[in-house]
């Protein structure tokens, strides 16, 4: 490259969490972009192996299966601590223990049944993250409980990948399902055709979610207090300093709205679907 020649934008692409992911770089040549991206993927996969619900050997799958987990990794302890912060911040509307209830509802709809209201109340009585016990020695779930960290894990991993890239002193836009900017340069992200100049982290949650029934609004976004799903017309975009926080808040706001939250350094945008 000749002296003074501008280094073009480069992009790395891969697969993580079962979805396409990418990192866009400014001022980094193609070979370095691929090197940084491959290293970032290794970091992301190391965390995915802890939080995955697909991997039978992941810590989270073993915890859900056995109801307890001895000597949990620092990563699992840390993300549960952050989940507890969100649980408190959102008055319990962020609750990873919704997982068992969601799986039951999905199974009922898959069998062509409308979930029975009395049974639903019994299942939802087990949705209470405050009753999960966790320490460096052990994590304990009550009988019938199960957790999913999907509403925070992608943001959490995005933050760790961003910290790695910050150490490489690059300008980049990390997209591991949630976005985070590395460096001082803003990046443009498009949400429902609306351009957002992003300086920190961004998470997007759609009210339509993963549909569970063709004949009702039921989807994977569930109010832990009522069992109801939000209407499918809105897309929520949350910008925050950290991607884990944006990720968790986007889920809560898609379910409950944001008027009840007292938020600092957080920007919420709501877009109507066409």
C-alpha positions as CSV (number, residue, x, y, z in Angstrom):
1,X,0.0,0.0,0.0
2,X,1.5,3.3,-1.0
3,X,2.2,6.1,1.5
4,X,-1.0,8.1,2.2
5,X,-3.3,5.5,0.6
6,X,-6.5,5.1,2.6
7,X,-7.1,1.6,4.0
8,X,-10.6,0.5,2.9
9,X,-13.3,-1.0,5.1
10,X,-13.0,-4.7,5.6
11,X,-15.5,-7.2,7.0
12,X,-15.3,-10.5,8.7
13,X,-18.2,-12.9,8.6
14,X,-18.9,-16.1,10.6
15,X,-21.5,-18.2,12.4
16,X,-22.2,-18.1,16.1
17,X,-25.3,-18.7,18.3
18,X,-26.6,-20.5,15.1
19,X,-26.9,-17.2,13.2
20,X,-24.7,-15.2,10.8
21,X,-22.4,-12.7,12.7
22,X,-20.0,-10.1,11.4
23,X,-17.4,-7.5,12.4
24,X,-16.8,-4.5,10.2
25,X,-13.5,-2.7,10.4
26,X,-12.3,0.7,9.4
27,X,-8.6,1.2,8.6
28,X,-7.8,-2.5,8.8
29,X,-6.8,-4.6,5.7
30,X,-8.5,-7.8,4.7
31,X,-6.0,-10.2,6.1
32,X,-5.9,-8.5,9.5
33,X,-9.7,-8.3,9.6
34,X,-9.9,-12.0,9.0
35,X,-7.3,-12.7,11.7
36,X,-9.1,-10.5,14.3
37,X,-12.5,-11.9,13.3
38,X,-11.3,-15.5,13.7
39,X,-9.9,-14.8,17.1
40,X,-13.1,-13.0,18.1
41,X,-15.1,-16.1,17.1
42,X,-13.0,-18.3,19.3
43,X,-13.7,-16.0,22.2
44,X,-17.4,-16.0,21.4
45,X,-17.6,-19.8,21.1
46,X,-15.9,-20.3,24.5
47,X,-18.8,-18.4,26.1
48,X,-21.4,-20.1,23.8
49,X,-20.2,-23.4,25.2
50,X,-21.2,-22.2,28.7
51,X,-24.6,-20.6,27.9
52,X,-25.9,-22.7,25.1
53,X,-29.2,-24.5,25.3
54,X,-28.4,-26.6,22.3
55,X,-25.2,-28.1,23.6
56,X,-26.0,-31.0,25.9
57,X,-22.7,-30.6,27.6
58,X,-23.0,-26.8,28.3
59,X,-23.0,-25.7,31.9
60,X,-26.5,-24.2,31.5
61,X,-27.9,-27.4,30.0
62,X,-26.4,-29.5,32.8
63,X,-27.8,-27.1,35.4
64,X,-31.3,-27.2,33.9
65,X,-31.1,-31.0,33.7
66,X,-29.8,-31.7,37.2
67,X,-31.1,-28.7,39.1
68,X,-27.7,-27.9,40.5
69,X,-24.2,-27.2,39.3
70,X,-21.0,-27.4,41.4
71,X,-18.1,-25.1,40.8
72,X,-19.7,-23.0,38.0
73,X,-17.3,-21.1,35.7
74,X,-16.6,-17.4,36.4
75,X,-18.5,-16.6,33.2
76,X,-21.7,-18.3,34.4
77,X,-21.4,-16.6,37.8
78,X,-20.8,-13.3,36.2
79,X,-23.7,-13.4,33.8
80,X,-26.0,-14.5,36.5
81,X,-24.9,-11.6,38.6
82,X,-25.7,-9.2,35.7
83,X,-29.0,-11.0,35.2
84,X,-29.8,-10.4,38.9
85,X,-29.1,-6.7,38.4
86,X,-31.5,-6.6,35.5
87,X,-34.1,-8.6,37.5
88,X,-33.9,-5.9,40.2
89,X,-33.8,-3.0,37.8
90,X,-36.9,-4.1,35.9
91,X,-39.0,-5.2,38.9
92,X,-38.8,-8.8,37.9
93,X,-39.8,-8.4,34.2
94,X,-36.4,-9.7,33.2
95,X,-36.5,-13.2,34.5
96,X,-34.3,-16.1,33.0
97,X,-36.5,-18.6,34.8
98,X,-39.3,-18.0,32.3
99,X,-37.6,-20.8,30.3
100,X,-39.5,-23.8,31.8
101,X,-42.8,-22.0,31.3
102,X,-42.0,-21.1,27.7
103,X,-41.0,-24.6,26.9
104,X,-44.3,-25.9,28.3
105,X,-46.3,-23.4,26.3
106,X,-44.4,-24.3,23.1
107,X,-45.1,-27.9,23.7
108,X,-48.8,-27.3,24.2
109,X,-49.2,-25.4,21.0
110,X,-47.0,-27.9,19.1
111,X,-49.5,-30.6,20.2
112,X,-52.4,-28.5,19.0
113,X,-53.7,-27.6,22.5
114,X,-54.5,-24.2,23.9
115,X,-52.5,-24.0,27.2
116,X,-54.8,-24.6,30.2
117,X,-55.1,-21.5,32.4
118,X,-54.9,-23.3,35.7
119,X,-51.9,-25.3,34.7
120,X,-50.3,-22.2,33.3
121,X,-50.7,-20.5,36.7
122,X,-48.9,-23.4,38.4
123,X,-46.1,-23.4,35.9
124,X,-45.7,-19.6,36.1
125,X,-45.4,-19.9,39.9
126,X,-42.0,-21.3,39.3
127,X,-40.9,-18.2,37.4
128,X,-38.9,-16.3,40.0
129,X,-35.2,-15.6,39.5
130,X,-34.9,-14.3,43.1
131,X,-35.2,-17.9,44.3
132,X,-32.2,-19.1,42.2
133,X,-29.2,-19.6,44.6
134,X,-25.8,-19.1,43.1
135,X,-22.3,-18.8,44.5
136,X,-18.8,-19.8,43.4
137,X,-19.4,-23.2,44.9
138,X,-22.8,-24.1,43.5
139,X,-25.9,-23.0,41.6
140,X,-29.2,-24.4,42.8
141,X,-32.6,-24.3,41.1
142,X,-35.9,-25.3,42.7
143,X,-37.6,-28.4,41.3
144,X,-39.3,-27.7,38.0
145,X,-37.2,-24.5,37.3
146,X,-35.1,-24.0,34.2
147,X,-33.2,-21.0,32.9
148,X,-32.4,-19.4,29.6
149,X,-29.9,-16.7,29.2
150,X,-30.7,-16.0,25.6
151,X,-32.0,-12.5,26.5
152,X,-28.6,-11.4,27.7
153,X,-26.0,-13.8,26.4
154,X,-25.4,-12.4,22.9
155,X,-24.9,-8.9,24.4
156,X,-22.6,-10.3,27.1
157,X,-20.5,-12.1,24.5
158,X,-20.5,-9.0,22.3
159,X,-19.0,-7.0,25.1
160,X,-16.2,-9.5,25.6
161,X,-15.3,-9.6,21.9
162,X,-15.3,-5.8,21.9
163,X,-12.9,-5.7,24.8
164,X,-10.5,-8.0,22.8
165,X,-10.7,-5.7,19.8
166,X,-10.2,-2.6,22.0
167,X,-6.8,-4.1,22.9
168,X,-5.9,-4.3,19.3
169,X,-6.6,-0.5,18.9
170,X,-9.0,-0.8,15.9
171,X,-12.2,0.9,14.8
172,X,-14.9,-1.7,14.3
173,X,-18.6,-2.5,14.5
174,X,-19.3,-5.9,16.2
175,X,-22.5,-7.6,15.3
176,X,-23.0,-10.9,17.2
177,X,-26.8,-10.6,17.2
178,X,-26.4,-7.3,19.2
179,X,-24.1,-4.4,18.1
180,X,-21.2,-2.7,19.9
181,X,-18.9,0.0,18.5
182,X,-15.1,-0.3,19.1
183,X,-13.2,2.9,19.0
184,X,-14.2,6.6,18.8
185,X,-15.8,6.5,15.3
186,X,-19.6,6.3,15.2
187,X,-21.1,3.6,12.9
188,X,-24.4,3.7,11.2
189,X,-26.9,0.9,11.9
190,X,-30.2,0.5,10.1
191,X,-33.3,-0.6,12.0
192,X,-36.6,-1.0,10.1
193,X,-35.2,1.4,7.4
194,X,-34.2,4.0,10.0
195,X,-30.5,4.9,10.3
196,X,-29.0,5.2,13.8
197,X,-25.6,6.8,14.4
198,X,-24.2,4.4,17.0
199,X,-21.4,5.2,19.4
200,X,-21.9,2.5,22.1
201,X,-24.1,-0.6,22.0
202,X,-27.4,-1.4,20.4
203,X,-29.9,-4.3,20.8
204,X,-33.1,-4.8,18.8
205,X,-36.1,-6.8,19.9
206,X,-39.2,-7.4,17.8
207,X,-42.5,-7.7,19.4
208,X,-43.5,-10.5,17.0
209,X,-40.7,-12.7,18.4
210,X,-40.8,-16.4,17.6
211,X,-44.4,-17.2,16.9
212,X,-45.7,-20.2,18.9
213,X,-49.2,-20.3,17.4
214,X,-50.6,-19.3,14.1
215,X,-53.9,-18.3,15.6
216,X,-52.8,-16.2,18.6
217,X,-50.2,-13.5,19.5
218,X,-48.2,-16.0,21.6
219,X,-44.5,-15.8,21.0
220,X,-41.2,-16.3,22.8
221,X,-41.4,-12.9,24.5
222,X,-43.5,-13.6,27.5
223,X,-44.5,-11.3,30.4
224,X,-43.4,-13.4,33.5
225,X,-46.2,-12.0,35.6
226,X,-49.1,-12.7,33.2
227,X,-47.9,-15.2,30.7
228,X,-49.0,-12.9,27.9
229,X,-47.0,-11.9,24.8
230,X,-46.7,-8.4,23.4
231,X,-48.4,-7.2,20.2
232,X,-46.3,-7.9,17.1
233,X,-46.4,-4.4,15.6
234,X,-43.4,-2.8,17.3
235,X,-39.6,-3.1,17.0
236,X,-37.6,-1.8,20.0
237,X,-34.1,-0.5,19.7
238,X,-32.1,0.1,22.9
239,X,-28.8,1.9,23.0
240,X,-26.7,1.6,26.1
241,X,-23.1,1.7,27.2
242,X,-22.8,-2.1,27.3
243,X,-24.3,-4.6,25.0
244,X,-25.5,-7.0,27.8
245,X,-27.5,-4.2,29.3
246,X,-29.0,-3.1,25.9
247,X,-29.8,-6.8,25.2
248,X,-31.7,-7.4,28.4
249,X,-33.5,-4.1,28.4
250,X,-34.7,-4.6,24.8
251,X,-36.4,-7.8,25.8
252,X,-38.1,-6.2,28.8
253,X,-39.2,-3.0,26.9
254,X,-40.6,-5.2,24.1
255,X,-42.7,-6.9,26.8
256,X,-43.6,-4.1,29.2
257,X,-42.7,-0.8,27.7
258,X,-40.2,1.6,29.3
259,X,-42.3,4.2,31.2
260,X,-41.7,2.3,34.5
261,X,-37.9,2.2,34.1
262,X,-35.6,4.9,35.5
263,X,-32.7,4.7,33.0
264,X,-29.5,6.7,32.6
265,X,-27.3,6.6,29.6
266,X,-29.9,4.6,27.8
267,X,-31.8,5.6,24.6
268,X,-35.0,3.8,23.6
269,X,-36.4,4.0,20.1
270,X,-39.7,2.3,19.1
271,X,-40.5,1.7,15.4
272,X,-43.8,0.6,14.0
273,X,-43.5,-2.3,11.6
274,X,-44.8,-1.5,8.1
